[in-house]
């Protein structure tokens, strides 16, 4: 019997694939039969000599060029691109605390890596007439936290708009472009944050989780998503089972976004 979900024969690039939801996505893709090349800014233990890992700073044009070249050399091309890279180093304090340099850093991390890698790799997909591009955005584009995530949310909103435009341009050539918009994911970093917040309140990790969920306006299912749940959605969208899906956004947030 044919398995419901398989990625056998697909060559995939997954950025930021050494921790959190990125690592879960890399592991699941490989379990489902894909050949996966991943990257991070530095080499974590166990990845230094691996032929399917590239250390590259994707906030720079040079880093994106190096990764694109590695995709061509080591995979011979790519069938699926998953843009997992993202994050924020912006200070709290509202819009007035955000310098021009901070805005540039947020865009360099959350928008330009996808733009540059797509520009380098998608034309080959168009020439072949097939391929899938998945941009991981964030519910913050709809629910920005003014005190802390204004620049990050704006950068993710820009990524989402870019992704929609790209889908309209390349879908007629056989390329599917979709967006995955996670809410709070319980990664290693999220657990550490919950533990710290809980300790500050004189409680444990559950108190920390409660504080985070309250800052988001609540999560109806009562918990964050797991990295594997996010990876599973991405794997489905990368598979042939999702062959008629393009230009769409898929929110995985436990019901956090309260609008239709």
C-alpha positions in Angstrom: 0.0 0.0 0.0 1.3 3.5 -0.9 2.0 5.5 2.3 -0.2 8.5 2.8 2.7 10.9 3.1 6.1 10.5 1.4 8.8 12.8 0.3 10.9 10.1 -1.4 13.0 11.4 -4.3 12.6 15.1 -3.3 15.7 17.3 -2.8 15.0 19.9 -0.1 16.7 22.9 1.3 15.6 23.8 4.9 17.2 26.9 6.4 17.9 27.1 10.1 17.6 23.4 10.5 19.6 22.6 13.6 17.3 23.5 16.5 13.6 23.9 17.3 11.0 23.6 14.6 13.7 23.7 11.9 15.5 20.6 13.4 12.1 18.8 13.7 11.4 19.6 10.0 14.8 18.3 8.8 14.3 15.1 10.8 10.8 14.5 9.5 11.7 15.2 5.9 14.5 12.7 6.1 12.3 10.2 7.8 9.8 10.6 4.9 12.6 9.9 2.3 13.8 13.4 1.2 17.4 14.3 0.7 17.8 17.4 2.9 20.5 20.1 2.9 20.3 22.5 5.9 22.2 25.5 7.2 22.8 27.6 10.3 25.2 30.4 11.0 27.6 28.2 13.0 28.1 24.4 13.0 26.6 22.7 16.0 28.2 19.5 17.3 27.7 16.6 14.8 27.3 18.8 11.7 30.8 20.1 11.1 31.8 17.5 8.5 28.4 16.6 7.2 28.0 16.9 3.4 24.4 18.0 3.9 25.1 20.9 6.3 26.4 24.4 5.3 27.5 27.0 7.8 26.4 30.3 6.3 25.3 33.7 7.6 22.1 34.1 5.6 21.7 37.7 6.8 24.3 38.6 4.2 24.2 38.3 0.4 27.4 36.4 0.5 26.0 33.8 2.8 23.0 33.3 0.6 25.1 32.9 -2.5 27.3 30.3 -0.7 24.3 28.3 0.3 22.7 28.4 -3.1 26.0 27.2 -4.6 26.1 24.3 -2.1 22.5 23.3 -3.1 23.6 23.1 -6.7 26.8 21.3 -6.0 25.6 18.8 -3.4 22.0 18.2 -4.4 22.2 19.0 -8.1 19.2 21.3 -7.7 16.2 21.5 -5.4 12.6 20.5 -5.4 11.5 22.0 -2.1 12.7 25.1 -0.3 11.6 25.7 3.3 12.5 29.1 4.7 12.6 28.5 8.4 15.0 31.2 9.3 13.7 34.0 11.5 13.8 35.7 14.9 14.3 39.0 16.5 17.0 40.8 18.5 15.1 44.1 18.7 15.0 45.8 22.1 11.7 46.3 24.1 10.4 49.8 24.5 8.0 50.3 21.7 8.6 51.9 18.3 10.7 54.8 19.7 13.4 52.3 20.8 13.9 51.0 17.3 16.8 52.5 15.4 17.4 52.3 11.7 20.0 49.7 12.4 17.5 47.6 14.3 15.0 47.8 11.5 17.7 46.7 9.0 18.7 43.7 11.2 15.1 42.5 11.4 14.6 42.7 7.6 18.0 41.1 7.0 17.0 38.1 9.2 13.3 37.7 8.4 12.9 38.9 4.8 16.0 39.1 2.7 17.3 35.5 3.1 14.1 34.2 1.5 14.2 36.9 -1.3 17.9 36.1 -2.1 17.6 32.3 -2.0 14.4 32.3 -4.1 16.1 34.6 -6.6 19.0 32.2 -6.9 17.1 28.9 -6.9 13.5 29.4 -8.1 14.4 30.1 -11.7 15.7 26.6 -12.1 12.4 25.3 -10.7 10.6 27.4 -13.3 12.7 25.9 -16.0 11.8 22.4 -14.9 8.2 23.2 -14.4 7.9 22.0 -10.8 8.9 22.8 -7.2 7.5 24.0 -3.9 8.5 27.0 -1.8 7.4 27.3 1.8 7.8 30.6 3.7 7.5 30.4 7.5 6.0 33.6 8.7 4.4 34.3 12.1 1.0 35.2 13.6 2.9 38.3 14.9 2.2 39.9 11.5 -1.5 39.9 12.6 -0.9 40.2 16.4 2.1 42.4 16.9 3.1 43.1 20.5 3.9 46.9 20.4 6.2 46.8 23.4 8.5 44.1 21.9 7.8 42.8 18.4 7.0 45.7 16.1 10.0 45.4 13.8 9.8 41.6 13.7 6.1 41.6 13.0 6.5 44.1 10.2 9.3 42.0 8.6 7.2 38.9 8.7 4.3 40.8 7.2 6.6 41.9 4.4 7.7 38.2 3.9 4.0 37.2 3.7 3.2 39.8 1.1 6.3 38.9 -0.9 5.3 35.2 -0.8 1.8 35.9 -2.0 3.2 37.9 -4.9 5.7 35.2 -5.8 3.0 32.6 -5.9 1.0 34.6 -8.4 4.1 34.9 -10.6 5.4 31.4 -10.6 2.4 29.2 -10.0 1.5 29.3 -13.7 4.9 27.7 -14.3 4.2 24.7 -12.0 5.7 26.1 -8.8 3.7 26.1 -5.6 4.3 28.8 -3.0 2.7 28.6 0.4 3.0 30.2 3.9 3.0 28.6 7.3 2.2 31.0 10.1 3.1 29.5 13.6 2.1 30.9 16.9 4.0 30.1 20.0 6.1 26.9 19.5 7.5 25.2 22.6 11.1 25.0 21.5 14.1 24.7 23.8 14.4 28.5 23.9 10.7 28.8 24.7 11.0 26.3 27.6 13.9 28.3 29.0 11.9 31.5 28.7 8.9 29.9 30.5 11.3 28.7 33.3 12.8 32.2 33.7 9.4 33.9 33.7 8.0 31.3 36.2 11.0 31.8 38.5 10.6 35.6 38.4 7.0 35.1 39.6 8.0 32.7 42.3 6.4 29.8 40.4 7.6 27.0 38.1 7.5 26.4 34.4 3.7 26.2 34.3 3.4 29.7 35.7 5.8 30.8 33.0 3.7 29.2 30.3 0.6 30.9 31.7 2.3 34.3 31.5 3.4 33.8 27.9 -0.1 32.6 26.9 -1.7 35.6 28.6 0.6 38.0 26.7 -0.7 36.4 23.5 -4.3 36.9 24.6 -4.7 33.2 25.4 -4.3 30.0 23.5 -7.7 28.2 23.2 -6.2 24.7 23.2 -4.3 25.6 26.4 -0.7 24.9 25.2 1.8 26.0 22.5 2.4 24.0 19.4 5.1 21.4 19.4 8.0 21.5 16.8 6.8 18.2 15.4 3.3 19.5 14.8 4.7 22.5 12.8 7.0 20.1 10.9 4.1 17.8 10.1 2.2 20.7 8.5 5.2 21.7 6.5 5.8 18.1 5.3 2.3 17.8 4.1 2.5 21.0 2.2 5.8 19.9 0.6 4.3 16.6 -0.5 2.4 15.7 -3.7 -0.7 15.3 -1.5 -0.9 19.2 -1.5 -0.5 19.4 -5.3 -3.3 21.9 -5.8 -2.4 24.2 -2.9 -0.6 27.4 -3.7 -0.8 31.1 -2.6 -2.3 30.1 0.7 -1.4 30.7 4.3 -1.8 28.0 7.0 -2.0 29.2 10.6 -0.8 26.8 13.3 -1.3 28.6 16.6 -3.8 26.6 18.7 -6.5 29.2 18.0 -4.5 32.2 19.2 -5.6 34.5 16.3 -9.1 35.4 17.2 -10.3 36.6 13.8 -11.8 34.7 10.9 
